[in-house]
Amino acid sequence: MRRDREPESAHTQFCAVCDDEKPLAQFARRKRSPNGRATVCRRCVKAANNRAGKDPAVVRKRRDARLRRVYGITLSDYERMGRQQRWRCAICGQKAATGDRLVVDHDHDKPHGQAVRRLLCRGENSALGHFGDSSARLDLGASYLRKHGK
């Protein structure tokens, strides 16, 4: 970013990456900065995130961080569970569709890190969620299907 020039207006600033002068609305809010805005424009931030999303090391790091934050497990825990299940859904036994992965089934009522049950395909995990993780409701649904379904 060139520091030898000032923005034309109080409502614009220069991006630290592309060096273009842009309206302040094109910069994210940042409380700690002097003008309350980020120094990099949204377009440059998006481009950097897209580049990072294609780097396998960054993808693994982001997945590990999300699994730790949401479920209290590491990526290596997830991979160990997957190998134990032979990368098959714990309910239907099917492998995840190409380009998809097994999702972590967890109990929302248990404390963080103690709630993980098994890995499921997206459909089975969604079904459990729609039945409110209630075995009684699931039994009623199964009974209904036996009577009216296949």
N, C-alpha and C positions, 0 to 999 in steps of 0.2 A: 504494500500500500504506500503510495507516495504521500509524504507528509508536507510537501512544499505547497500545497494548495488547499483551499477551504471550499466546502460545498457552496453552491450558488444560493442556497436558501437554508433556513433553519429547519425546513421540513424534508431535507435530503441528507444523504451521507454516502461516502464511498465504501464499496465492498472491499474487504481486505484480500480477497482472492481474485476476483475478476477486475477489480479496480474501476468499475463503472459507478457513476453517481446515480443513485436510485432513491425513490421516496422512502421515508422511514417505515411505511407500512410493509415494505418488502423485507424488513429485518425483524427477527423475533424479538420479543420483549426480554430484557435482561436487567433485573433490578440493580445489580452491582456495577453496571457500566455507567459512565458519567451522563450519557444522554438517555439511559434506560433502554437501549437497543443493542442487539448483538453487532459484532463487527463484520460478520459474513452474511450475505444475503441468503434468503430462503432457497433460491435456485441453486446456488453453489453448495449449500448444505445438503440439499437433496441429491445432487450429483455425486458428492463425496460418499453419502450413505449408499447410493446405488453401486458405486465402485467397491465399497467395503463389503456389500452383500454378496458379491461374486467371489470374494476371497475365502477359500475353505477354512482357513485358520480363524478368520473373523466370524464366520458362520458358526463354527464349533464353540467359540468363546461366547457368543451371544446365546446359543442354545443352552450351554452350561449355566450361564448367569440366570436365564429364565427358569430353568428347572430348579436351581437353588432357591430363587426368590419365591416362586409359586408353590413348589411342592416340598422343598427342603431336601432334595436329592441332587446328586451330581450327574453329569453326563455319563460318567463311567458307571454309576449305579443304574441309570436307564439302559445302557448298553448291556450290562450284566443281566438285568431282568429280561431284556429282549432275547439274549442268547439262551437263557433258561427256558423261555417259552418257545424257542426255535423260531422266533419272529412271527408268531401266530397269535391271533386274538385269544384271550383267555376264555371267552364265551363261545364264539362260533368256530374257532380253530382255523379260520382263514388267514392267509397272509395279507398284509396291507396291500392295497392297490399300488400299481407302479406310480412312483412320484408322490406317494402318500406315506405316512408313517403311523405306527401305533401310538395311541395317546395314553397318557397316564390317568388311570382311574383312581379317584381319591374320595375319601369321606369328608364332606364339608364340616361335619360336626366335631372332628378330632383336631387336636393341636397341629400346628405346622410341623411337618417332618414325620408325623406319626400317622398320617392319613392315607398314604399311598397303599393301594391294594395290588393291582396288576396292570398290565398293558392291554388295551382293547382297541379294536378298530373304531373308527369314528361313529359308525352307525350304532354299534352296541352301546358305546359310551353315551351317545345322545339319547338312546332309548332309556337307559337307566336314569338319566337326568330328567327325562319327561315323566317317568314314573316316580320321581321324587326320591329315588333310592329306597323305595318301600317294597319289600318282598311281598307284602299283602296285596298292594296295588298291582304288582307284576303278576301275581297268581290270578287275580281277577281278570287281567288282560289276557292271560293265557287261556283261561276258562272261556272267555268271550270268543277268542279265535277258534277254539275247538268247536264251539257251538255254531258260530257264524262264518268262520273262515275256512282255511284249508286243513 
